[in-house]
Amino acid sequence: MILVGNQRGGAKDLARHLMKQDNEHVSVHELRGFVADDLDGAFTESYAISRGTKCRQFLFSLSLNPPPDEEVSTADFEAAIDRAEAKLGLTGQPRAVVFHEKEGPGGMRRHAHAVWSRIRADEMKAVQMSHSHRKLMDMSRELYLEHGWKMPRGLADQKNRDPRNFTLEEWQQARRAGRDAKDLKASIQDAWAISDTKTAFSNALLERGLWLARGDRRGYVAVDYEGEVFSLSRWAGVKTKHLRERLGDEKSLSSVEDATARMAAAMTQKMDVFQKELASRKQAEQQRYETQRIELVERQRAERKALSTAQAQREMKEHQDRQARLRGGVKGLWDRLTGARNRIIEENMREADLARLRDLAERERMVSEQLEQRRDLIAERKNGQRITNEHAQTVAADKRRYDAMVGSGLVDHSVGRNGGAVRRPDGHEKRQNRPTRTPETKLETAQPPAEDRNARLQAFKAERRGVPDQQRQARLKLER
């Protein structure tokens, strides 16, 4: 059941919308906590009470949409509304419930609307609606799992969905965060709960980044996108007998090696997509930087030109003002005789020098500010390049690892994120079971056969004996 809710005002518009006859059937199922006995009057009451507060979005409207091919009883709707009310902190608030029935793309569908007043009349305060979207998403998932409905892709747990659908940022975040054991177990249990056949279960696991396979010691296992192997009987909490009833004989499943190779091939393709995306992003960042640089240079040139023009105009006016101090005619002659003119000229010269220093300081200050702007732009570009290069190195390393898995068809389960460990809910890490190695295999990989060792030893001794002979022959040749 998809739950969508939001805070809002507009009491009359909401009442008019809910009672609109575009639906084939409209019924007011419940009016609780209102004096009025109709929807318009009830919402008007909520508006009147809200006028005593500063709250403008005094209503919370919730729509409940079940799967189109499922028959949902009124009791189930009421139970979902009560749970949403408690989860949102609206317990005891006045509410209205309206049912709509109309024909949709999937046939006839019946859905419900619940509207609460957010204003607590005894306190004249609005109920705080924090994280309502996340709470409703979690409750939607719970309802789908409880009723056994097929869950839409949009409701899948975002932390455990198919990594082949990750964006580059989501892939980097997933690598940093690791995979929590509690979330992984819930993801596998979700896939089991919403599936009724082997094909459905395999697809549900794929949507959560897991590949169904046949284990060596445990019959039914899942392989994640890091190559880790998880026993379904333990992680799904289902007995092997029930797994066999739904999934059939485990011999019909692919081996862990084949599943790992398929996973690695799919992830290799995804890494190729990431690398192309990074190349395009790098080019786009360079183009964006050039555009910003050109715009910044043009703006700075315009600022310098404006400052230069303003200083020239001010210099001209100040020069005229200083020249106006020098009197002409008889008064000017008197100033010459008394020495006043020389004093004025000296004062004018001092003011002109101070004006030049002032203009120079203004230009220097502008240059310094503009250089800082350029440095900030360059630093931003370098930081973007660093992040992109780090992503590129990470993706390249992941691609090499997946290429190796595809080439060998095997994977070392002791190597992976967190060193092949999965975090338990208590925060500790639990090491996954590693492939066993027989003593014979260990001996063969640790040292070469005895015949090869003896042959190489004899060749090494002969080479050492030959070195002095060559040196002696070269010395005799020089003496001759």
Buried (B, 14 or more C-beta within 10 A) or exposed (E): BBBEBBBBBBBEEBBEEBBEEEBEEBEBBEBEBBEBEBBBBBBBBBBEBBEEBEBEBBBBBBBBBBBEEBEBEEEBBBEBBEBBBEBBBBEEBBBBBBBBEEEEEEEEBBBBBBBBBBBBBEEEEBBEBEEBEEBBBBBBBBBBBEBEBEBEEEBBBEBBBBBBEBEBEBBBEBBEEBBBBEBBBBBBBBBBBBBEEBEBBBBBBBBBBBBBBBBEEBBBBBBBBBBBBBBBBEBBEBEBEEBEEBBEEBEEBBBBBBBBBBBBBBBBEBBEBBBEBBEEBBEEBEEEBEEEBEEBEEEBEEEBEEBEEEBEEEBEEBBEEBEEBBBEEEEEEEBEEEEBBEEBEEEBEEBBEEBEEEBEEEBEEBEEEBEEEEEEBEEEBEEBBEEBEEBBEBBBEBBEBBBEBBEEBBBEBBEBBEEBBBBEEEEEBEEBBEEEEEEEEEEEEEEEEEEEEEEEEEEEEEEEEEEEEEEEEEEEEEEE
